[in-house]
Amino acid sequence: MTSKNVQKEKLAVDRCMKHLEVVNVEPKVRQLISMYLTSIYREAYEEGYQDGEKNVQMQSEETMVFK
């Protein structure tokens, strides 16, 4: 992940943590949620990256066929 994506991840998790504080969620529960959100964010990023790579590959193959 790039530093820009890590910053976005941190902002998203921090925003959620602030909401959980407002509704008085216990610190241990907030910690678990934070770890879970980080995991989900990274998985989604990897899936998006892999999908993007597949699309680029498919487009280059289509370009080769039409030449």
Backbone as CSV, one residue per row, in Angstrom:
resi,resn,N_x,N_y,N_z,CA_x,CA_y,CA_z,C_x,C_y,C_z
1,MET,0.844,-1.180,0.000,0.000,0.000,0.000,0.885,1.238,0.000
2,THR,0.436,2.231,-0.698,1.175,3.486,-0.718,0.880,4.283,0.547
3,SER,1.714,5.273,0.791,1.509,6.086,1.995,0.178,6.847,1.930
4,LYS,-0.246,7.210,0.713,-1.526,7.900,0.561,-2.685,6.985,0.963
5,ASN,-2.590,5.725,0.587,-3.640,4.764,0.950,-3.638,4.463,2.440
6,VAL,-2.454,4.427,3.037,-2.366,4.213,4.482,-3.009,5.391,5.213
7,GLN,-2.806,6.598,4.696,-3.421,7.788,5.295,-4.941,7.704,5.199
8,LYS,-5.456,7.274,4.052,-6.899,7.128,3.885,-7.458,6.076,4.837
9,GLU,-6.718,4.987,4.983,-7.128,3.933,5.911,-7.210,4.489,7.326
10,LYS,-6.184,5.209,7.731,-6.147,5.769,9.086,-7.301,6.751,9.302
11,LEU,-7.582,7.596,8.315,-8.692,8.539,8.439,-10.024,7.817,8.602
12,ALA,-10.236,6.775,7.817,-11.495,6.023,7.893,-11.653,5.353,9.259
13,VAL,-10.599,4.719,9.733,-10.661,4.036,11.026,-10.823,5.052,12.151
14,ASP,-10.074,6.152,12.087,-10.183,7.185,13.127,-11.592,7.767,13.201
15,ARG,-12.203,7.998,12.058,-13.559,8.537,12.034,-14.535,7.573,12.710
16,CYS,-14.383,6.309,12.411,-15.246,5.296,13.042,-15.005,5.256,14.548
17,MET,-13.751,5.327,14.956,-13.425,5.276,16.381,-14.037,6.464,17.138
18,LYS,-14.053,7.621,16.514,-14.671,8.793,17.142,-16.169,8.568,17.354
19,HIS,-16.820,7.975,16.362,-18.243,7.683,16.505,-18.483,6.674,17.634
20,LEU,-17.612,5.693,17.734,-17.766,4.694,18.790,-17.552,5.302,20.174
21,GLU,-16.662,6.280,20.260,-16.457,6.981,21.532,-17.713,7.756,21.927
22,VAL,-18.334,8.390,20.960,-19.540,9.187,21.226,-20.643,8.319,21.819
23,VAL,-20.767,7.099,21.339,-21.819,6.216,21.851,-21.325,5.331,23.002
24,ASN,-20.186,5.691,23.568,-19.629,5.038,24.764,-19.364,3.541,24.616
25,VAL,-18.768,3.149,23.506,-18.367,1.759,23.325,-17.082,1.539,24.126
26,GLU,-16.989,0.408,24.797,-15.836,0.111,25.636,-14.536,0.089,24.819
27,PRO,-13.432,0.511,25.430,-12.148,0.569,24.724,-11.716,-0.752,24.083
28,LYS,-11.926,-1.872,24.758,-11.531,-3.177,24.188,-12.341,-3.485,22.927
29,VAL,-13.610,-3.147,22.941,-14.468,-3.372,21.770,-14.018,-2.454,20.637
30,ARG,-13.709,-1.206,20.941,-13.214,-0.273,19.918,-11.921,-0.792,19.302
31,GLN,-11.052,-1.368,20.136,-9.790,-1.912,19.631,-10.047,-3.055,18.655
32,LEU,-10.961,-3.956,19.002,-11.306,-5.065,18.114,-11.888,-4.550,16.799
33,ILE,-12.772,-3.586,16.897,-13.383,-3.017,15.691,-12.321,-2.344,14.828
34,SER,-11.400,-1.643,15.449,-10.316,-0.984,14.718,-9.479,-2.001,13.944
35,MET,-9.125,-3.093,14.597,-8.329,-4.133,13.918,-9.118,-4.756,12.772
36,TYR,-10.409,-4.983,12.988,-11.259,-5.569,11.962,-11.403,-4.623,10.761
37,LEU,-11.640,-3.352,11.032,-11.770,-2.375,9.951,-10.485,-2.265,9.132
38,THR,-9.350,-2.264,9.815,-8.066,-2.196,9.120,-7.901,-3.399,8.199
39,SER,-8.254,-4.573,8.703,-8.160,-5.789,7.904,-9.063,-5.716,6.674
40,ILE,-10.308,-5.281,6.884,-11.260,-5.159,5.775,-10.765,-4.152,4.747
41,TYR,-10.266,-3.018,5.206,-9.788,-1.973,4.307,-8.649,-2.510,3.441
42,ARG,-7.715,-3.209,4.059,-6.562,-3.734,3.307,-6.987,-4.815,2.323
43,GLU,-7.917,-5.668,2.711,-8.429,-6.692,1.794,-9.105,-6.047,0.591
44,ALA,-9.935,-5.051,0.862,-10.644,-4.363,-0.221,-9.657,-3.672,-1.149
45,TYR,-8.606,-3.073,-0.576,-7.598,-2.409,-1.399,-6.910,-3.429,-2.313
46,GLU,-6.515,-4.578,-1.739,-5.848,-5.608,-2.529,-6.751,-6.124,-3.641
47,GLU,-8.029,-6.370,-3.327,-8.963,-6.846,-4.345,-9.127,-5.814,-5.451
48,GLY,-9.248,-4.547,-5.063,-9.371,-3.489,-6.054,-8.139,-3.388,-6.929
49,TYR,-6.978,-3.519,-6.322,-5.718,-3.463,-7.061,-5.632,-4.619,-8.048
50,GLN,-5.982,-5.831,-7.592,-5.941,-7.003,-8.465,-6.944,-6.873,-9.606
51,ASP,-8.137,-6.369,-9.323,-9.134,-6.159,-10.378,-8.617,-5.151,-11.399
52,GLY,-7.975,-4.096,-10.919,-7.407,-3.088,-11.815,-6.339,-3.686,-12.711
53,GLU,-5.496,-4.549,-12.144,-4.453,-5.216,-12.934,-5.073,-6.102,-14.013
54,LYS,-6.143,-6.820,-13.661,-6.825,-7.677,-14.632,-7.397,-6.843,-15.769
55,ASN,-8.000,-5.703,-15.433,-8.585,-4.839,-16.455,-7.523,-4.303,-17.396
56,VAL,-6.382,-3.907,-16.856,-5.285,-3.400,-17.687,-4.802,-4.501,-18.613
57,GLN,-4.666,-5.714,-18.079,-4.207,-6.839,-18.887,-5.206,-7.145,-19.998
58,MET,-6.498,-7.144,-19.676,-7.530,-7.424,-20.683,-7.531,-6.355,-21.763
59,GLN,-7.365,-5.100,-21.384,-7.345,-4.021,-22.363,-6.138,-4.134,-23.282
60,SER,-4.985,-4.511,-22.738,-3.800,-4.647,-23.593,-3.958,-5.827,-24.540
61,GLU,-4.605,-6.892,-24.089,-4.860,-8.048,-24.965,-5.833,-7.668,-26.073
62,GLU,-6.864,-6.877,-25.753,-7.814,-6.435,-26.773,-7.124,-5.548,-27.796
63,THR,-6.229,-4.701,-27.354,-5.503,-3.815,-28.266,-4.647,-4.633,-29.213
64,MET,-4.024,-5.695,-28.709,-3.185,-6.542,-29.548,-4.013,-7.266,-30.594
65,VAL,-5.228,-7.696,-30.260,-6.099,-8.413,-31.196,-6.542,-7.502,-32.330
66,PHE,-6.826,-6.231,-32.034,-7.323,-5.313,-33.046,-6.234,-4.779,-33.946
67,LYS,-4.972,-4.984,-33.616,-3.881,-4.461,-34.480,-3.589,-5.358,-35.622
